[in-house]
Amino acid sequence: MAVKLSKNGKVAVASNTVAEQGTWTLTISNELAEAGAFSDDWKKIAGKTTGSWTATFSGWGDSTDTNGQIALENAAISGTALATIRLYEDATNYWVCDTDSDANATAYVSSYAATVDKSTLNAVTFTIEGSGPVHRTSD
């Protein structure tokens, strides 16, 4: 079994690493068409109708990270699309909008949260929602 060290992961906007991030989660979901009928004892699925994906990442706040955190804050405020958001699993493998199969594939910052707690460092959490497909690739 091949394992990967999570410490080599990162989040990037194009080639700019988003500073101070410590965790990310990618969720790919499918809406399924049900094909059940009256008196069926088990659910029946006809197939996938649409897919979607979201990503959430968080870490320490860094107001000097203009090409990473501040760019994402600005995208959240303005609604700017981010086709180049990259979620690295390790030094070379990452998830990105699949513009090869859908030229219009992109992503949006659907939420941004800043947390200030007197007992720790300032923190940020970003949630990204994909528009179109996502895929894994490598440098």
N, CA, C and O of each residue as an XYZ file, in Angstrom:
556
protein
N       0.844     -1.177      0.000
C       0.000      0.000      0.000
C       0.888      1.239      0.000
O       1.808      1.353      0.810
N       0.607      2.161     -0.910
C       1.352      3.410     -0.962
C       0.710      4.423     -0.022
O      -0.493      4.671     -0.098
N       1.492      4.994      0.841
C       0.988      6.013      1.753
C       1.685      7.326      1.452
O       2.786      7.353      0.902
N       1.030      8.409      1.819
C       1.587      9.735      1.585
C       1.633     10.486      2.896
O       0.709     10.399      3.705
N       2.700     11.217      3.105
C       2.816     12.059      4.284
C       1.992     13.324      4.080
O       2.237     14.083      3.142
N       1.034     13.550      4.941
C       0.173     14.726      4.827
C       0.953     16.024      4.986
O       0.525     17.061      4.481
N       2.074     15.989      5.669
C       2.847     17.216      5.885
C       3.337     17.829      4.577
O       3.707     19.003      4.546
N       3.345     17.041      3.489
C       3.778     17.552      2.197
C       2.634     18.118      1.363
O       2.848     18.550      0.230
N       1.418     18.118      1.915
C       0.281     18.690      1.220
C       0.308     20.206      1.311
O       1.060     20.781      2.098
N      -0.517     20.841      0.503
C      -0.661     22.301      0.549
C      -1.857     22.699     -0.282
O      -2.439     21.880     -0.993
N      -2.218     23.967     -0.186
C      -3.249     24.570     -1.022
C      -2.573     25.687     -1.793
O      -1.777     26.439     -1.230
N      -2.885     25.803     -3.083
C      -2.285     26.855     -3.906
C      -3.340     27.493     -4.788
O      -4.305     26.847     -5.197
N      -3.141     28.776     -5.074
C      -3.910     29.489     -6.080
C      -2.916     29.729     -7.204
O      -1.975     30.509     -7.060
N      -3.135     29.046     -8.334
C      -2.145     29.000     -9.419
C      -0.838     28.479     -8.822
O      -0.825     27.388     -8.252
N       0.251     29.220     -8.937
C       1.529     28.746     -8.388
C       1.821     29.322     -7.002
O       2.906     29.108     -6.463
N       0.868     30.047     -6.422
C       1.066     30.686     -5.123
C       0.498     29.831     -3.995
O      -0.711     29.608     -3.925
N       1.369     29.355     -3.118
C       0.934     28.574     -1.968
C       0.165     29.473     -1.003
O       0.603     30.583     -0.701
N      -0.976     28.995     -0.525
C      -1.748     29.720      0.482
C      -1.048     29.470      1.818
O      -0.974     28.334      2.288
N      -0.539     30.537      2.418
C       0.290     30.418      3.624
C      -0.476     29.873      4.815
O      -1.676     30.104      4.959
N       0.230     29.152      5.659
C      -0.214     28.741      6.996
C      -1.399     27.788      7.050
O      -2.031     27.651      8.098
N      -1.711     27.125      5.939
C      -2.830     26.178      5.963
C      -2.354     24.846      6.528
O      -1.217     24.438      6.291
N      -3.217     24.172      7.273
C      -2.814     22.941      7.930
C      -3.715     21.752      7.665
O      -3.393     20.628      8.051
N      -4.851     21.992      7.005
C      -5.759     20.884      6.706
C      -6.620     21.244      5.509
O      -7.015     22.399      5.346
N      -6.910     20.261      4.676
C      -7.904     20.455      3.625
C      -8.696     19.181      3.443
O      -8.213     18.078      3.698
N      -9.938     19.362      2.991
C     -10.840     18.250      2.731
C     -11.521     18.489      1.399
O     -12.046     19.575      1.148
N     -11.515     17.481      0.547
C     -12.236     17.528     -0.726
C     -13.380     16.528     -0.642
O     -13.179     15.372     -0.269
N     -14.583     16.980     -0.993
C     -15.748     16.099     -0.999
C     -16.357     16.113     -2.395
O     -16.743     17.164     -2.907
N     -16.437     14.940     -3.002
C     -17.084     14.777     -4.306
C     -18.401     14.059     -4.055
O     -18.429     12.997     -3.433
N     -19.490     14.643     -4.541
C     -20.825     14.086     -4.301
C     -21.529     13.826     -5.624
O     -21.259     14.488     -6.627
N     -22.426     12.864     -5.615
C     -23.232     12.562     -6.793
C     -24.702     12.593     -6.433
O     -25.109     12.093     -5.384
N     -25.493     13.183     -7.311
C     -26.937     13.080     -7.191
C     -27.335     11.875     -8.023
O     -26.938     11.746     -9.182
N     -28.118     11.000     -7.424
C     -28.473      9.751     -8.070
C     -29.962      9.700     -8.373
O     -30.783     10.168     -7.584
N     -30.301      9.133     -9.515
C     -31.702      8.965     -9.902
C     -32.199      7.643     -9.337
O     -31.644      6.581     -9.617
N     -33.243      7.728     -8.544
C     -33.826      6.515     -7.978
C     -34.741      5.851     -8.987
O     -35.426      6.518     -9.762
N     -34.743      4.526     -8.965
C     -35.551      3.751     -9.912
C     -36.466      2.772     -9.185
O     -36.914      1.783     -9.765
N     -36.735      3.048     -7.937
C     -37.577      2.148     -7.153
C     -39.047      2.279     -7.509
O     -39.481      3.233     -8.155
N     -39.783      1.294     -7.067
C     -41.235      1.275     -7.306
C     -41.930      0.851     -6.018
O     -41.291      0.400     -5.068
N     -43.266      1.006     -6.008
C     -44.036      0.553     -4.857
C     -43.681     -0.890     -4.540
O     -43.452     -1.691     -5.446
N     -43.638     -1.209     -3.303
C     -43.394     -2.543     -2.744
C     -41.944     -3.012     -2.826
O     -41.643     -4.119     -2.380
N     -41.035     -2.208     -3.381
C     -39.614     -2.583     -3.356
C     -39.126     -2.567     -1.914
O     -39.429     -1.643     -1.159
N     -38.382     -3.574     -1.541
C     -37.800     -3.624     -0.203
C     -36.465     -2.888     -0.127
O     -36.030     -2.503      0.958
N     -35.829     -2.697     -1.248
C     -34.531     -2.040     -1.282
C     -34.553     -0.903     -2.298
O     -35.229     -0.968     -3.325
N     -33.807      0.119     -1.984
C     -33.661      1.261     -2.881
C     -32.958      0.798     -4.157
O     -32.029     -0.008     -4.104
N     -33.405      1.309     -5.293
C     -32.776      1.004     -6.573
C     -32.324      2.311     -7.211
O     -33.054      3.302     -7.219
N     -31.127      2.294     -7.735
C     -30.534      3.476     -8.350
C     -30.393      3.237     -9.845
O     -29.853      2.214    -10.264
N     -30.880      4.187    -10.658
C     -30.755      4.091    -12.105
C     -29.388      4.585    -12.568
O     -28.875      4.132    -13.591
N     -28.802      5.507    -11.819
C     -27.489      6.035    -12.185
C     -27.304      7.445    -11.675
O     -28.174      8.004    -11.006
N     -26.182      7.997    -11.993
C     -25.800      9.347    -11.580
C     -26.466     10.365    -12.497
O     -26.470     10.201    -13.717
N     -27.030     11.420    -11.904
C     -27.576     12.511    -12.712
C     -26.571     13.655    -12.812
O     -26.254     14.105    -13.913
N     -26.071     14.125    -11.680
C     -25.062     15.187    -11.686
C     -24.068     14.953    -10.554
O     -24.367     14.282     -9.567
N     -22.900     15.515    -10.723
C     -21.883     15.455     -9.679
C     -21.556     16.856     -9.210
O     -21.818     17.839     -9.904
N     -20.980     16.933     -8.024
C     -20.538     18.231     -7.505
C     -19.354     18.001     -6.587
O     -19.095     16.878     -6.155
N     -18.639     19.075     -6.294
C     -17.527     18.965     -5.364
C     -17.362     20.242     -4.565
O     -17.650     21.341     -5.039
N     -16.894     20.068     -3.350
C     -16.556     21.190     -2.475
C     -15.225     20.869     -1.798
O     -14.843     19.709     -1.642
N     -14.554     21.909     -1.411
C     -13.300     21.752     -0.670
C     -13.304     22.745      0.475
O     -13.767     23.877      0.329
N     -12.794     22.322      1.598
C     -12.645     23.199      2.755
C     -11.205     23.095      3.212
O     -10.646     22.001      3.299
N     -10.603     24.248      3.507
C      -9.260     24.224      4.064
C      -9.131     25.311      5.109
O      -9.819     26.331      5.063
N      -8.236     25.072      6.051
C      -8.096     26.011      7.161
C      -6.682     25.985      7.702
O      -5.905     25.059      7.467
N      -6.385     27.042      8.437
C      -5.071     27.184      9.062
C      -4.994     28.513      9.777
O      -6.011     29.116     10.120
N      -3.771     28.956      9.995
C      -3.551     30.215     10.704
C      -3.696     31.389      9.754
O      -3.304     31.301      8.590
N      -4.254     32.484     10.242
C      -4.434     33.682      9.432
C      -3.114     34.388      9.179
O      -2.284     34.502     10.081
N      -2.918     34.860      7.958
C      -1.706     35.603      7.597
C      -2.100     36.750      6.672
O      -2.280     36.556      5.470
N      -2.229     37.931      7.236
C      -2.679     39.095      6.459
C      -1.611     39.615      5.506
O      -1.883     40.534      4.734
N      -0.406     39.056      5.537
C       0.641     39.466      4.589
C       0.682     38.557      3.359
O       1.444     38.819      2.428
N      -0.113     37.511      3.340
C      -0.125     36.546      2.235
C      -1.046     37.059      1.128
O      -2.158     36.559      0.954
N      -0.576     38.055      0.384
C      -1.416     38.742     -0.601
C      -1.812     37.866     -1.780
O      -2.907     38.032     -2.317
N      -0.959     36.939     -2.198
C      -1.267     36.091     -3.349
C      -1.997     34.807     -2.968
O      -2.384     34.030     -3.840
N      -2.184     34.585     -1.683
C      -2.871     33.392     -1.207
C      -4.121     33.755     -0.434
O      -5.210     33.848     -1.001
N      -3.958     33.962      0.886
C      -5.121     34.235      1.734
C      -5.872     35.498      1.326
O      -7.101     35.487      1.250
N      -5.163     36.565      1.068
C      -5.838     37.826      0.714
C      -6.528     37.699     -0.649
O      -7.623     38.229     -0.839
N      -5.898     37.007     -1.588
C      -6.541     36.772     -2.890
C      -7.830     35.975     -2.718
O      -8.825     36.254     -3.387
N      -7.821     34.981     -1.821
C      -9.034     34.198     -1.562
C     -10.094     35.024     -0.840
O     -11.283     34.900     -1.137
N      -9.674     35.867      0.107
C     -10.629     36.769      0.772
C     -11.299     37.661     -0.267
O     -12.519     37.825     -0.256
N     -10.499     38.236     -1.164
C     -11.036     39.122     -2.199
C     -11.980     38.370     -3.137
O     -13.003     38.912     -3.556
N     -11.638     37.119     -3.467
C     -12.509     36.307     -4.322
C     -13.827     36.009     -3.619
O     -14.875     35.952     -4.261
N     -13.777     35.820     -2.307
C     -15.009     35.589     -1.541
C     -15.902     36.823     -1.579
O     -17.117     36.711     -1.738
N     -15.305     37.984     -1.435
C     -16.070     39.231     -1.412
C     -16.629     39.566     -2.797
O     -17.782     39.980     -2.919
N     -15.817     39.387     -3.832
C     -16.211     39.800     -5.180
C     -16.949     38.720     -5.975
O     -17.616     39.029     -6.962
N     -16.836     37.457     -5.553
C     -17.442     36.369     -6.313
C     -16.624     35.957     -7.529
O     -17.153     35.383     -8.480
N     -15.341     36.253     -7.489
C     -14.448     35.930     -8.600
C     -14.230     34.415     -8.705
O     -14.064     33.735     -7.693
N     -14.231     33.904     -9.917
C     -13.981     32.483    -10.154
C     -12.492     32.171    -10.013
O     -11.637     33.011    -10.297
N     -12.200     30.940     -9.567
C     -10.822     30.496     -9.345
C     -10.586     29.161    -10.040
O     -10.692     28.117     -9.395
N     -10.278     29.159    -11.301
C     -10.059     27.901    -12.011
C      -8.753     27.232    -11.601
O      -8.537     26.055    -11.890
N      -7.884     27.979    -10.930
C      -6.543     27.460    -10.648
C      -6.315     27.103     -9.188
O      -5.166     27.064     -8.748
N      -7.370     26.842     -8.422
C      -7.185     26.399     -7.042
C      -6.656     24.966     -7.087
O      -7.192     24.120     -7.803
N      -5.596     24.701     -6.312
C      -4.975     23.374     -6.309
C      -4.893     22.848     -4.885
O      -4.466     23.552     -3.970
N      -5.310     21.602     -4.713
C      -5.248     20.929     -3.416
C      -4.213     19.813     -3.526
O      -4.498     18.738     -4.054
N      -3.019     20.077     -3.024
C      -1.915     19.123     -3.133
C      -2.013     18.041     -2.067
O      -2.177     18.335     -0.883
N      -1.911     16.774     -2.503
C      -1.846     15.637     -1.590
C      -0.421     15.427     -1.091
O      -0.197     14.964      0.027
N       0.529     15.777     -1.944
C       1.953     15.639     -1.645
C       2.681     16.663     -2.504
O       2.055     17.612     -2.978
N       3.952     16.504     -2.715
C       4.729     17.515     -3.435
C       4.355     17.657     -4.906
O       4.610     18.707     -5.498
N       3.754     16.625     -5.519
C       3.479     16.701     -6.953
C       2.054     16.375     -7.370
O       1.646     16.786     -8.456
N       1.282     15.665     -6.574
C      -0.071     15.249     -6.952
C      -1.112     16.177     -6.332
O      -1.072     16.461     -5.135
N      -2.040     16.643     -7.160
C      -3.028     17.592     -6.656
C      -4.352     17.467     -7.404
O      -4.424     16.910     -8.499
N      -5.401     18.008     -6.772
C      -6.735     18.116     -7.349
C      -6.919     19.527     -7.879
O      -6.492     20.491     -7.244
N      -7.556     19.657     -9.048
C      -7.760     20.954     -9.689
C      -9.015     20.879    -10.558
O      -9.449     19.790    -10.933
N      -9.595     22.035    -10.875
C     -10.727     22.075    -11.800
C     -10.324     21.402    -13.108
O      -9.242     21.664    -13.633
N     -11.185     20.539    -13.633
C     -10.874     19.757    -14.830
C     -11.244     20.534    -16.088
O     -12.279     20.281    -16.705
N     -10.397     21.473    -16.455
C     -10.651     22.281    -17.653
C     -10.341     21.507    -18.936
O     -10.659     21.980    -20.027
N      -9.719     20.316    -18.823
C      -9.499     19.491    -20.011
C     -10.820     18.905    -20.513
O     -11.055     18.852    -21.720
N     -11.679     18.466    -19.595
C     -12.956     17.881    -20.014
C     -14.088     18.906    -20.069
O     -15.119     18.651    -20.692
N     -13.911     20.059    -19.429
C     -14.912     21.130    -19.452
C     -14.164     22.455    -19.363
O     -13.703     22.845    -18.290
N     -14.048     23.137    -20.484
C     -13.269     24.378    -20.543
C     -13.774     25.441    -19.578
O     -13.024     26.347    -19.215
N     -15.030     25.347    -19.156
C     -15.607     26.334    -18.246
C     -15.524     25.925    -16.779
O     -16.048     26.631    -15.917
N     -14.877     24.802    -16.480
C     -14.768     24.345    -15.086
C     -14.024     25.389    -14.263
O     -12.987     25.909    -14.676
N     -14.569     25.681    -13.103
C     -13.978     26.686    -12.231
C     -14.435     26.415    -10.804
O     -15.078     25.401    -10.534
N     -14.108     27.307     -9.909
C     -14.526     27.179     -8.517
C     -14.733     28.573     -7.940
O     -14.188     29.561     -8.435
N     -15.531     28.625     -6.887
C     -15.827     29.877     -6.206
C     -15.613     29.705     -4.712
O     -15.823     28.621     -4.168
N     -15.195     30.773     -4.053
C     -15.126     30.761     -2.594
C     -16.547     30.974     -2.107
O     -17.085     32.076     -2.213
N     -17.159     29.921     -1.572
C     -18.545     30.036     -1.117
C     -18.626     30.540      0.316
O     -19.656     31.078      0.723
N     -17.552     30.374      1.090
C     -17.532     30.982      2.420
C     -16.102     31.190      2.898
O     -15.181     30.455      2.541
N     -15.959     32.212      3.711
C     -14.681     32.562      4.333
C     -14.989     32.886      5.787
O     -15.886     33.678      6.075
N     -14.251     32.279      6.697
C     -14.461     32.545      8.120
C     -13.124     32.872      8.769
O     -12.140     32.153      8.595
N     -13.105     33.961      9.514
C     -11.935     34.336     10.308
C     -12.294     34.117     11.767
O     -13.368     34.513     12.219
N     -11.385     33.484     12.502
C     -11.623     33.203     13.912
C     -10.514     33.833     14.739
O      -9.331     33.623     14.471
N     -10.902     34.603     15.741
C      -9.955     35.205     16.674
C     -10.300     34.677     18.058
O     -11.414     34.860     18.549
N      -9.328     34.021     18.678
C      -9.518     33.413     19.993
C      -8.313     33.795     20.839
O      -7.173     33.562     20.435
N      -8.548     34.370     21.989
C      -7.460     34.868     22.822
C      -6.474     33.792     23.255
O      -5.355     34.110     23.657
N      -6.871     32.520     23.181
C      -5.995     31.451     23.657
C      -5.148     30.816     22.558
O      -4.391     29.882     22.824
N      -5.268     31.319     21.313
C      -4.490     30.732     20.226
C      -4.243     31.779     19.143
O      -4.496     32.965     19.354
N      -3.758     31.348     18.001
C      -3.494     32.247     16.874
C      -4.780     32.509     16.091
O      -5.724     31.719     16.144
N      -4.804     33.622     15.367
C      -5.936     33.884     14.481
C      -5.997     32.775     13.430
O      -4.967     32.305     12.949
N      -7.204     32.369     13.086
C      -7.385     31.271     12.141
C      -8.312     31.685     11.008
O      -9.111     32.611     11.148
N      -8.193     30.982      9.876
C      -9.066     31.205      8.729
C      -9.548     29.859      8.204
O      -8.850     28.849      8.292
N     -10.760     29.872      7.656
C     -11.319     28.693      6.996
C     -11.964     29.146      5.699
O     -12.747     30.096      5.683
N     -11.634     28.469      4.620
C     -12.202     28.753      3.308
C     -12.987     27.541      2.829
O     -12.556     26.402      3.012
N     -14.145     27.788      2.214
C     -14.894     26.726      1.553
C     -15.017     27.098      0.090
O     -15.426     28.207     -0.257
N     -14.659     26.159     -0.753
C     -14.669     26.340     -2.205
C     -15.745     25.435     -2.779
O     -15.868     24.280     -2.371
N     -16.526     25.952     -3.726
C     -17.516     25.127     -4.402
C     -17.173     25.082     -5.883
O     -17.001     26.115     -6.531
N     -17.076     23.863     -6.406
C     -16.726     23.690     -7.809
C     -17.898     23.912     -8.728
O     -19.046     23.637     -8.376
N     -17.599     24.415     -9.915
C     -18.574     24.543    -10.993
C     -17.984     23.773    -12.168
O     -17.124     24.280    -12.889
N     -18.448     22.559    -12.350
C     -17.858     21.669    -13.329
C     -17.003     20.623    -12.628
O     -16.943     20.588    -11.399
N     -16.344     19.774    -13.403
C     -15.620     18.651    -12.835
C     -14.295     19.032    -12.179
O     -13.741     20.109    -12.401
N     -13.816     18.094    -11.358
C     -12.520     18.200    -10.687
C     -11.773     16.905    -10.991
O     -12.397     15.861    -11.180
N     -10.450     16.961    -11.039
C      -9.689     15.728    -11.239
C      -8.324     15.829    -10.575
O      -7.835     16.915    -10.261
N      -7.726     14.659    -10.372
C      -6.383     14.567     -9.794
C      -5.374     14.546    -10.937
O      -5.573     13.873    -11.948
N      -4.299     15.288    -10.757
C      -3.234     15.332    -11.758
C      -1.907     15.512    -11.011
O      -1.868     15.446     -9.782
N      -0.843     15.736    -11.746
C       0.455     15.940    -11.110
C       1.305     16.910    -11.912
O       1.070     17.136    -13.098
N       2.300     17.477    -11.239
C       3.232     18.405    -11.896
C       4.162     17.642    -12.818
O       5.021     18.243    -13.463
